[in-house]
Amino acid sequence: MTTPAARSSSAAPVAPAHGDVMHRARSDPAYGAFVLLRIGFTVLPILMGIDKFTNVLTSWQGYLAPWIVDFGPLGAHQVMLVVGVIEIVAGIAVAIKPRYAAYIVAAWLAGIVINLLSYPGFYDVALRDVGLLLAALTLARLASVYDPPWR
């Protein structure tokens, strides 16, 4: 006869029920931080990516360093549409597998910081994005504990 512990170790992991996640997030501060960061780095990149197509929040082209536009064949608007798609994909990736996707988001944020520091006028925004980069790295570290690796 197989013990419950033996059965659970050989079975595929089951996602906890919503109530279990909320209870665990309230009782385990590190897990709570993981859940908050995962939600934030899922929802916000998707919303910001969608806004690259609508420009409701701001005119995103103004944040793009001129040398990036000069470097390639696309205009500023087209570059920002590509950026929007990448951000949407990054948010979905964090929702699916934060263990790996958080590092991708951190690298993306590092690129944004380089863009913003490469010309004057957006140093304050670059500093904010350094904070977001650190939060993405924090999510990656927490995901190494709370998000099982792909096998």
DODRENPA-459038 format. One line per field, with one value per atom (N, C-alpha, C): atom name; residue in three letters; residue number from 1; x, y, z. Coordinates in steps of 0.2 Angstrom, whole numbers, plus 2048, in hexadecimal, padded with zeros to 3 digits. Layout:
N
atome CA  ...
residu ALA  ...
num NUM  ...
u X  ...
v Y  ...
w Z  ...
***
This chain:
151
atome N  CA  C  N  CA  C  N  CA  C  N  CA  C  N  CA  C  N  CA  C  N  CA  C  N  CA  C  N  CA  C  N  CA  C  N  CA  C  N  CA  C  N  CA  C  N  CA  C  N  CA  C  N  CA  C  N  CA  C  N  CA  C  N  CA  C  N  CA  C  N  CA  C  N  CA  C  N  CA  C  N  CA  C  N  CA  C  N  CA  C  N  CA  C  N  CA  C  N  CA  C  N  CA  C  N  CA  C  N  CA  C  N  CA  C  N  CA  C  N  CA  C  N  CA  C  N  CA  C  N  CA  C  N  CA  C  N  CA  C  N  CA  C  N  CA  C  N  CA  C  N  CA  C  N  CA  C  N  CA  C  N  CA  C  N  CA  C  N  CA  C  N  CA  C  N  CA  C  N  CA  C  N  CA  C  N  CA  C  N  CA  C  N  CA  C  N  CA  C  N  CA  C  N  CA  C  N  CA  C  N  CA  C  N  CA  C  N  CA  C  N  CA  C  N  CA  C  N  CA  C  N  CA  C  N  CA  C  N  CA  C  N  CA  C  N  CA  C  N  CA  C  N  CA  C  N  CA  C  N  CA  C  N  CA  C  N  CA  C  N  CA  C  N  CA  C  N  CA  C  N  CA  C  N  CA  C  N  CA  C  N  CA  C  N  CA  C  N  CA  C  N  CA  C  N  CA  C  N  CA  C  N  CA  C  N  CA  C  N  CA  C  N  CA  C  N  CA  C  N  CA  C  N  CA  C  N  CA  C  N  CA  C  N  CA  C  N  CA  C  N  CA  C  N  CA  C  N  CA  C  N  CA  C  N  CA  C  N  CA  C  N  CA  C  N  CA  C  N  CA  C  N  CA  C  N  CA  C  N  CA  C  N  CA  C  N  CA  C  N  CA  C  N  CA  C  N  CA  C  N  CA  C  N  CA  C  N  CA  C  N  CA  C  N  CA  C  N  CA  C  N  CA  C  N  CA  C  N  CA  C  N  CA  C  N  CA  C  N  CA  C  N  CA  C  N  CA  C  N  CA  C  N  CA  C  N  CA  C  N  CA  C  N  CA  C  N  CA  C  N  CA  C  N  CA  C  N  CA  C  N  CA  C  N  CA  C  N  CA  C  N  CA  C  N  CA  C  N  CA  C  N  CA  C  N  CA  C  N  CA  C  N  CA  C  N  CA  C
residu MET  MET  MET  THR  THR  THR  THR  THR  THR  PRO  PRO  PRO  ALA  ALA  ALA  ALA  ALA  ALA  ARG  ARG  ARG  SER  SER  SER  SER  SER  SER  SER  SER  SER  ALA  ALA  ALA  ALA  ALA  ALA  PRO  PRO  PRO  VAL  VAL  VAL  ALA  ALA  ALA  PRO  PRO  PRO  ALA  ALA  ALA  HIS  HIS  HIS  GLY  GLY  GLY  ASP  ASP  ASP  VAL  VAL  VAL  MET  MET  MET  HIS  HIS  HIS  ARG  ARG  ARG  ALA  ALA  ALA  ARG  ARG  ARG  SER  SER  SER  ASP  ASP  ASP  PRO  PRO  PRO  ALA  ALA  ALA  TYR  TYR  TYR  GLY  GLY  GLY  ALA  ALA  ALA  PHE  PHE  PHE  VAL  VAL  VAL  LEU  LEU  LEU  LEU  LEU  LEU  ARG  ARG  ARG  ILE  ILE  ILE  GLY  GLY  GLY  PHE  PHE  PHE  THR  THR  THR  VAL  VAL  VAL  LEU  LEU  LEU  PRO  PRO  PRO  ILE  ILE  ILE  LEU  LEU  LEU  MET  MET  MET  GLY  GLY  GLY  ILE  ILE  ILE  ASP  ASP  ASP  LYS  LYS  LYS  PHE  PHE  PHE  THR  THR  THR  ASN  ASN  ASN  VAL  VAL  VAL  LEU  LEU  LEU  THR  THR  THR  SER  SER  SER  TRP  TRP  TRP  GLN  GLN  GLN  GLY  GLY  GLY  TYR  TYR  TYR  LEU  LEU  LEU  ALA  ALA  ALA  PRO  PRO  PRO  TRP  TRP  TRP  ILE  ILE  ILE  VAL  VAL  VAL  ASP  ASP  ASP  PHE  PHE  PHE  GLY  GLY  GLY  PRO  PRO  PRO  LEU  LEU  LEU  GLY  GLY  GLY  ALA  ALA  ALA  HIS  HIS  HIS  GLN  GLN  GLN  VAL  VAL  VAL  MET  MET  MET  LEU  LEU  LEU  VAL  VAL  VAL  VAL  VAL  VAL  GLY  GLY  GLY  VAL  VAL  VAL  ILE  ILE  ILE  GLU  GLU  GLU  ILE  ILE  ILE  VAL  VAL  VAL  ALA  ALA  ALA  GLY  GLY  GLY  ILE  ILE  ILE  ALA  ALA  ALA  VAL  VAL  VAL  ALA  ALA  ALA  ILE  ILE  ILE  LYS  LYS  LYS  PRO  PRO  PRO  ARG  ARG  ARG  TYR  TYR  TYR  ALA  ALA  ALA  ALA  ALA  ALA  TYR  TYR  TYR  ILE  ILE  ILE  VAL  VAL  VAL  ALA  ALA  ALA  ALA  ALA  ALA  TRP  TRP  TRP  LEU  LEU  LEU  ALA  ALA  ALA  GLY  GLY  GLY  ILE  ILE  ILE  VAL  VAL  VAL  ILE  ILE  ILE  ASN  ASN  ASN  LEU  LEU  LEU  LEU  LEU  LEU  SER  SER  SER  TYR  TYR  TYR  PRO  PRO  PRO  GLY  GLY  GLY  PHE  PHE  PHE  TYR  TYR  TYR  ASP  ASP  ASP  VAL  VAL  VAL  ALA  ALA  ALA  LEU  LEU  LEU  ARG  ARG  ARG  ASP  ASP  ASP  VAL  VAL  VAL  GLY  GLY  GLY  LEU  LEU  LEU  LEU  LEU  LEU  LEU  LEU  LEU  ALA  ALA  ALA  ALA  ALA  ALA  LEU  LEU  LEU  THR  THR  THR  LEU  LEU  LEU  ALA  ALA  ALA  ARG  ARG  ARG  LEU  LEU  LEU  ALA  ALA  ALA  SER  SER  SER  VAL  VAL  VAL  TYR  TYR  TYR  ASP  ASP  ASP  PRO  PRO  PRO  PRO  PRO  PRO  TRP  TRP  TRP  ARG  ARG  ARG
num 1  1  1  2  2  2  3  3  3  4  4  4  5  5  5  6  6  6  7  7  7  8  8  8  9  9  9  10  10  10  11  11  11  12  12  12  13  13  13  14  14  14  15  15  15  16  16  16  17  17  17  18  18  18  19  19  19  20  20  20  21  21  21  22  22  22  23  23  23  24  24  24  25  25  25  26  26  26  27  27  27  28  28  28  29  29  29  30  30  30  31  31  31  32  32  32  33  33  33  34  34  34  35  35  35  36  36  36  37  37  37  38  38  38  39  39  39  40  40  40  41  41  41  42  42  42  43  43  43  44  44  44  45  45  45  46  46  46  47  47  47  48  48  48  49  49  49  50  50  50  51  51  51  52  52  52  53  53  53  54  54  54  55  55  55  56  56  56  57  57  57  58  58  58  59  59  59  60  60  60  61  61  61  62  62  62  63  63  63  64  64  64  65  65  65  66  66  66  67  67  67  68  68  68  69  69  69  70  70  70  71  71  71  72  72  72  73  73  73  74  74  74  75  75  75  76  76  76  77  77  77  78  78  78  79  79  79  80  80  80  81  81  81  82  82  82  83  83  83  84  84  84  85  85  85  86  86  86  87  87  87  88  88  88  89  89  89  90  90  90  91  91  91  92  92  92  93  93  93  94  94  94  95  95  95  96  96  96  97  97  97  98  98  98  99  99  99  100  100  100  101  101  101  102  102  102  103  103  103  104  104  104  105  105  105  106  106  106  107  107  107  108  108  108  109  109  109  110  110  110  111  111  111  112  112  112  113  113  113  114  114  114  115  115  115  116  116  116  117  117  117  118  118  118  119  119  119  120  120  120  121  121  121  122  122  122  123  123  123  124  124  124  125  125  125  126  126  126  127  127  127  128  128  128  129  129  129  130  130  130  131  131  131  132  132  132  133  133  133  134  134  134  135  135  135  136  136  136  137  137  137  138  138  138  139  139  139  140  140  140  141  141  141  142  142  142  143  143  143  144  144  144  145  145  145  146  146  146  147  147  147  148  148  148  149  149  149  150  150  150  151  151  151
u 804  800  804  803  807  804  809  807  805  801  800  806  80B  811  814  814  817  813  80D  808  809  80A  80A  811  816  81D  81E  81A  81A  815  810  80B  80D  80A  80C  809  80D  80A  804  7FF  7F9  7F9  7F6  7F6  7F2  7F4  7EF  7E9  7E4  7DD  7DE  7DA  7DB  7DB  7D7  7D6  7DD  7E0  7E6  7EC  7EC  7F1  7F0  7EA  7E9  7EB  7E9  7EB  7F3  7F6  7FD  800  7FE  801  800  7FB  7FA  7FE  7FF  803  80B  80D  814  816  819  81B  81F  823  827  823  81E  81A  815  813  80F  812  819  81D  81D  81E  81F  818  812  80C  80B  80C  80B  810  816  81A  818  816  814  80E  809  803  805  809  80C  80F  814  818  814  80E  80A  805  802  7FD  800  805  807  80B  80F  812  80D  808  802  7FF  7FD  7F9  7FE  804  809  80A  80A  80B  805  7FF  7F9  7F9  7FB  7FB  800  805  809  805  800  7FB  7F6  7F5  7EF  7F2  7F8  7FA  7F6  7F2  7ED  7F1  7F6  7F9  7FE  802  807  808  80C  80F  816  816  81C  822  820  826  82B  828  82D  832  831  836  83B  83B  83F  845  84B  851  852  853  854  859  85E  863  860  85B  858  854  850  84C  851  857  85C  85F  85F  863  85F  859  855  851  84D  849  842  840  839  839  834  833  831  831  830  829  824  81D  81E  821  821  826  82B  82F  82B  827  823  81E  81B  817  81A  820  824  825  827  828  822  81C  815  814  816  815  81A  820  825  822  820  81D  817  813  80D  80F  814  817  81A  81E  822  81D  817  812  80F  80E  80B  810  816  81B  81C  81C  81C  816  810  80B  80C  80F  810  816  81B  821  826  824  828  82F  831  838  83C  83A  83F  83D  837  834  837  837  839  840  845  84B  84B  846  845  843  83E  83B  841  845  84A  84F  851  855  852  84B  847  848  847  847  84E  853  85A  85B  858  858  854  84F  84B  84F  852  856  85C  85F  865  862  85C  859  858  855  853  859  85F  865  869  867  86C  86A  865  864  861  862  85F  858  855  84E  84A  84D  849  84D  851  855  851  84B  847  843  841  83D  842  848  84D  84F  84F  850  84A  844  83E  83E  841  841  847  84C  851  84D  849  845  841  83D  83A  83E  844  849  84B  84C  84D  847  841  83B  83B  83C  83C  841  847  84C  84A  846  844  83E  83A  835  839  83E  842  844  847  84A  844  83F  839  836  836  834  838  83E  843  841  83D  83A  833  82F  828  825  829  827  82C  829  82D  830  836  839  836  837  835  839  837  83B  83B
v 7FA  800  806  80B  811  816  819  81F  825  829  830  834  834  837  835  82E  82B  82D  82D  82E  836  83A  841  843  83F  841  83E  839  836  83A  83D  840  847  849  84F  855  85A  85F  862  863  866  86E  872  879  87A  87E  87F  882  881  884  88C  890  897  899  896  897  895  88F  88D  892  895  89A  8A0  8A2  8A8  8A7  8A1  89F  89F  89C  89B  8A2  8A6  8AD  8B1  8B0  8B4  8B1  8AA  8A7  8A7  8A7  8A7  8AD  8B2  8B8  8B8  8B3  8B2  8B0  8AB  8A9  8AF  8B3  8B8  8BD  8BE  8C3  8C0  8B9  8B6  8B7  8B6  8B6  8BE  8C3  8CA  8CB  8C9  8CB  8C8  8C1  8BE  8C1  8C3  8C6  8CD  8D1  8D7  8D7  8D2  8D1  8CD  8CB  8C8  8CE  8D1  8D6  8DC  8DF  8E5  8E5  8E0  8E0  8DF  8DB  8DA  8E1  8E5  8EB  8F0  8F1  8F5  8F4  8ED  8EB  8ED  8EC  8EE  8F5  8F9  900  903  8FF  901  901  8FE  8FE  904  906  90B  912  912  918  91C  919  91C  91F  91B  91E  923  923  927  926  92A  929  926  91F  91B  91D  91F  920  926  92A  92F  92C  926  923  91F  91F  91B  91F  91C  920  921  927  928  923  921  91D  916  914  90D  90E  913  914  915  918  919  912  90E  908  903  903  8FE  901  8FC  8FE  901  900  902  909  90C  912  911  917  917  913  915  911  90A  908  901  8FD  900  8FD  8FC  901  901  8FB  8FA  8F5  8EE  8ED  8E7  8E7  8EC  8EC  8EA  8EC  8EA  8E3  8E0  8D9  8D5  8D7  8D4  8D4  8DA  8DB  8D6  8D6  8D1  8CA  8C8  8C1  8C0  8C5  8C4  8C4  8C7  8C7  8C0  8BD  8B6  8B1  8B2  8AE  8AD  8B3  8B3  8B0  8B0  8AD  8A5  8A3  89C  899  89C  89A  89F  8A2  8A8  8A6  89F  89D  89F  89F  8A1  8A8  8A9  8AF  8B6  8B5  8BB  8BD  8B9  8BB  8BE  8BC  8BF  8C6  8C7  8CE  8D2  8D0  8D3  8D6  8D1  8D3  8D9  8D8  8DD  8E4  8E4  8EA  8ED  8E9  8EB  8EF  8EC  8EF  8F6  8F6  8FD  902  900  904  907  903  905  90A  909  90D  914  914  91A  91E  91B  91E  921  91E  920  927  92A  931  935  93C  93F  940  941  942  93D  937  931  92E  931  92E  92B  92F  92D  927  926  920  91A  91C  916  914  918  916  912  914  910  909  909  902  8FE  901  8FD  8FA  8FD  8FA  8F4  8F5  8F0  8EA  8EB  8E6  8E2  8E5  8E2  8DE  8E0  8DC  8D6  8D7  8D1  8CC  8CE  8C9  8C6  8CA  8C7  8C2  8C3  8BE  8B8  8B9  8B3  8AF  8B2  8AE  8AB  8AE  8AB  8A5  8A6  8A1  89B  89B  896  891  894  890  88E  892  891  88F  88F  88D  887  881  87B  87C  879  879  875  876  872  86C  866  860  85D
w 800  800  800  7FC  7FB  800  804  809  805  808  805  803  807  806  7FF  7FF  7F9  7F2  7F3  7ED  7EB  7F0  7EE  7EB  7ED  7EA  7E3  7E1  7DA  7D6  7D8  7D4  7D2  7CC  7CA  7CF  7D0  7D4  7D2  7D7  7D6  7D8  7D4  7D6  7DC  7E1  7E7  7E5  7E9  7E8  7E9  7E7  7E8  7EF  7F3  7FA  7FE  7FB  7FE  7FD  7F7  7F5  7F9  7FA  7FE  806  808  80F  810  80B  80B  80B  806  805  80C  80F  816  81B  81B  821  81F  819  817  814  817  814  80D  80D  807  801  803  7FE  7FC  800  7FF  7FA  7FC  7F7  7F0  7F0  7E9  7E5  7E9  7E5  7E3  7E7  7E5  7DF  7E0  7DA  7D4  7D4  7CE  7CB  7CF  7CD  7C9  7CD  7CA  7C4  7C3  7BD  7B8  7B9  7B4  7B1  7B6  7B4  7B1  7B4  7B2  7AB  7AA  7A3  79E  79F  79A  799  79E  79E  79A  79C  799  791  790  789  785  788  784  783  788  787  782  780  77B  774  774  76E  76E  774  775  777  77A  77D  781  786  78A  790  793  799  797  791  78F  788  785  77E  77F  77E  780  77B  775  771  774  778  77B  780  782  787  783  77C  778  776  778  776  76F  76C  765  761  765  761  760  764  763  75C  75B  755  74F  750  74A  749  74E  74D  748  748  744  73F  73B  736  738  73E  741  744  743  746  74E  751  759  75A  757  758  757  752  750  755  758  75D  763  765  76B  76A  764  763  765  762  764  76B  76E  776  779  777  77A  779  774  773  778  778  77D  784  786  78D  78E  789  78A  78B  787  787  78E  790  796  79C  79C  7A1  7A1  79C  79B  79D  79C  79E  7A5  7A9  7B0  7B3  7B0  7B2  7B2  7AD  7AC  7B0  7AF  7B2  7B5  7BB  7BD  7BF  7C0  7C2  7BC  7B6  7B1  7AE  7AD  7AA  7AE  7B4  7B8  7B6  7B4  7B2  7AB  7A7  7A1  7A2  7A6  7A8  7AB  7AF  7B2  7AC  7A8  7A2  79E  79C  799  79C  7A3  7A7  7A6  7A6  7A6  79F  79A  793  793  797  797  79B  7A0  7A4  7A0  79C  797  792  790  78B  78E  794  798  79A  79C  79E  798  792  78C  789  78C  78A  78F  790  796  796  79C  79D  7A1  7A1  7A4  7AA  7AD  7B2  7B8  7BA  7BF  7BD  7B7  7B5  7B5  7B3  7B3  7BA  7BF  7C6  7C8  7C6  7C8  7C5  7BE  7BB  7BE  7C1  7C5  7CB  7CE  7D3  7D1  7CB  7C8  7C6  7C4  7C2  7C9  7CE  7D4  7D7  7D6  7D8  7D3  7CD  7C8  7CB  7CC  7CF  7D6  7DA  7E0  7DE  7D9  7D7  7D5  7D1  7CF  7D4  7D9  7DF  7E3  7E4  7E8  7E4  7DD  7D9  7D9  7DA  7DB  7E1  7E5  7EB  7EA  7E7  7E7  7E0  7DB  7D4  7D2  7D2  7D0  7C9  7C8  7C2  7BD  7B6  7B1  7B1  7B0  7B0  7A9
***
